[in-house]
Amino acid sequence: MYLKAFTDYLLYEKKYSPLTVSAYQRDIESLLQFVNKSNNSNQITIESINYSQIRSWIVVMVEDGVSNRSINRKISALNTCFKFLIKVDAIQTNPLSKHKALKTSKKVQIPFSLDEVDIAIANIDGQDKFESLRNKLIVETFYSTGIRRSELIHIKLKDFDAVNKTLKVLGKRNKERIIPLIPSVINTYKLYLEERNLVLNSSNNSYLFITSKGKKTYDTLIYRIINKYFKLISSKQKTSPHILRHSFATHLLNEGADLNAVKELLGHSSLSSTQVYTHNNIKELSKVYRSAHPRSKK
């Protein structure tokens, strides 16, 4: 009962994506399965869970090799659920109120260099003109706008305004933002649109990016496209769409872009999320600092 109410709350009030809600639900159900199995029961519900049971679950996950980062994410989902249960008077206290997150090492996301991006785009060609232009537009859109993979997949034809050179993006929690587009993206878009219109049934699809069969693109396809071109020219372990978003933000900041402006372009709700991209900018900042500070030459 309460689990269904909680997922509805996340979907319709908090405006979480269906994928996020499904992940939250899996985490809660995983805990319930563990607790019920440990107690030879099938009657224990989320509102009756205590911290001792949660701690036992954490210990088992650690022993099974689940990363601290993944465990913290699961506990965060539980914490959100318990806060909801307090809100609807299903429980009086949050069993996680005194819980401390497990320590995690900060992952350093290494962005692509300017040369790597340029070379990857230049290498996008092939016998199929439609797929080549689509893939080129996907890479250029990621790098020139910094949008998320899910946001790119859901771009519709009407969202891409070639006249005003802007892109309307529907971000997390259904927040819209308008992102300016550079000329090279507009040029590729026009070429892609010509090929797109030749694809069978494409006229029945309102989404900008489609497969060769006229269907909407999907997560794994977008990942494969980015990975395909950047694996060829980069030695970095991670060559995902998120690294292109990371590169977009890092390169803007390297060129002196205002942090608040980058925050708005990325669709972040707070500056703390954007500030992670300033870590890679420290060398550039140090160079500016040494050349500009009045005492640096003394």
Sequence and secondary structure as in RCSB ss.txt:
>XXXX:A:sequence
MYLKAFTDYLLYEKKYSPLTVSAYQRDIESLLQFVNKSNNSNQITIESINYSQIRSWIVVMVEDGVSNRSINRKI
SALNTCFKFLIKVDAIQTNPLSKHKALKTSKKVQIPFSLDEVDIAIANIDGQDKFESLRNKLIVETFYSTGIRRS
ELIHIKLKDFDAVNKTLKVLGKRNKERIIPLIPSVINTYKLYLEERNLVLNSSNNSYLFITSKGKKTYDTLIYRI
INKYFKLISSKQKTSPHILRHSFATHLLNEGADLNAVKELLGHSSLSSTQVYTHNNIKELSKVYRSAHPRSKK
>XXXX:A:secstr
 HHHHHHHIIIIIS   HHHHHHHHHHHHHHHHHHHHHTT S   GGG  HHHHHHHHHHHHHTT  HHHHHHHH
HHHHHHHHHHHHTTS SS TTTT               HHHHHHHHHT   S HHHHHHHHHHHHHHHHH   HH
HHHT BGGGEETTTTEEEEE GGG EEEEE  HHHHHHHHHHHHHHTTSTTGGG  BSSB TTS B  HHHHHHH
HHHHHHHH   S  SHHHHHHHHHHHHHHTT  HHHHHHHHT SSHHHHGGGGGGGHHHHHHHHHHH TTTT 
